[in-house]
């Protein structure tokens, strides 16, 4: 379906002749302004220009072209387990120098602005969290030791504690570029987008296909501003109108896509706690896969929306060592450095062995301390050292030493840390397997991972289950709900 001045074809913007004539001082501005001219926004040497506001739109959308931040092929790296970046605050990203790490934040991390994955909203998972260059050894450089962790000073034998001596090897993390399926649409304008939504909902019947085509082609940071633009333009609430026009799981999916990442996570955590029975795996899924900055933002939104802290809600609905695990995770205080000290990983593997397999009974607090505070690259090395030390995977030891919610919670944390895309592929398969579909889980993962690592999840799904995620979604869902889920999936492998 096409709309005057806003073609529905693949070309998208700009409008055709006769619509939105450029006026002095109005959209679009003169040459050099918005939308970008052919060739995209001129990039500055070493990275994005330091412009206030959001990313300049690039031809083809996110990721940025070669020469952007950081200076490596593939654009800005997608980090495992976190949301993609919201627009940075004034000043943009610092300009990177070829061959060097980007500038690090001061102790305590980036400023606590809303959003995910950028200097305005905290680091994405796996992004170096240590001091500035000159204070931290480069990964793999001979003679390096661990660097202090400002969030956990003085932890014995780790981070801010004793180094493991000269010559200790380190393991750098690997960045693979943007791995999501939904990218920024070049030149998207929320005021023009809400015209499409209004026409799709106005009159007799609803044009669901127009809604799917629009929302399935916009990133989260382009969808969320539509709510305010809709109210500004029409004096009505977009969420209310969507609820009145849509039904069923399609409605749930659309509404999930209109929330910010923190709002949606807080919403899901709330329903996991107060619903008919606690959805323990939902709690673990969210808290074990989000970065520190994302968890802090979730805590802020949860308190503002529901009048109590997330920790208090968890305390009141869970018990025992499982409650301690969740409370530890919701602090958002995990070390987030990329480098790994092999000697310290061996020490932690020995501690886990001594706390479980090597003693009568289990010291659950030792598992909790290591799994909830150590960095994810470090823990992956710990799991490897553990397997080499005692001849079995850490998962098998957890199954032997623990039971109930604690066992399932610890297993989920380990699986998420070991291989985040494989963890979500398993969650998706279980959501669609057997009688009935766990639509809440299916919607949550498809929405929250579509701009993070959906390409990797699809690969793991195909490798593990011998068929594509796209095929299973097609066979397990229907109608407009299926169409929009497949947009988030992005294709078949």
Secondary structure, DSSP 8 states (H G I E B T S, - for coil): --BTTB--STT--S--TTSS---TTSSS-STTSSS--TT-S--BTTB----SSS----TT-SS--TTSSSSSTTSS---TTS-------TT-S----TTS------TT-S---SSSSSTTT---TTS--S--BTTB--TT-TT------GGGTT-TTSTTS----TT--B----------S----TT--HHHHHHHHHHHHSSSS--HHHHHHHHTTS-HHHHTHHHHHHHHHHSS-HHHHHHHH--HHHHHHHHHHTS-HHHHHHHHHHHHHHSSS--HHHHHHHHHHS-HHHHHHHHHHHHHHHSS-HHHHHHHH--HHHHHHHHHHTT------S--BHHHHHHHHHHHHHHTTTSSS--HHHHHHHHHHS-HHHHHHHHHHHHHHHSS-HHHHHHHH--HHHHHHHHHHHHHHH-HHHHHHHHHHHHHSSSS--HHHHHHHHHHHTTTTHHHHHHHHHHHHSS-HHHHHHHH--HHHHHHHHHHH-S--
